[in-house]
Amino acid sequence: MSQKTPSQDLNSDIEWDLKELQDSIKRSAEEQWDALLDSTGQIDQPPGTAEMLWEAEKKRWKQQYDCEDS
């Protein structure tokens, strides 16, 4: 039984622009992130707001559970 060899020139016509591919992936991720923020009503928040809210929420939970343990 002979083995089939894939064609060596199958993708030879395609020239990949790696920088453009990277930029495309980054744009897609940013668009999806913006869509997520928009769907949760956070798109118009100043930069760093999400981090501040997360820290405040962690602090609130820590205080809540520290008080319950006492």
Buried (B, 14 or more C-beta within 10 A) or exposed (E): EEEEEEEEEEEEEEEEEEEEEEEEEEEEEEEEEEEEBEEEEEEEEEEEEEEEEEEEEEEEEEEEEEEEEE
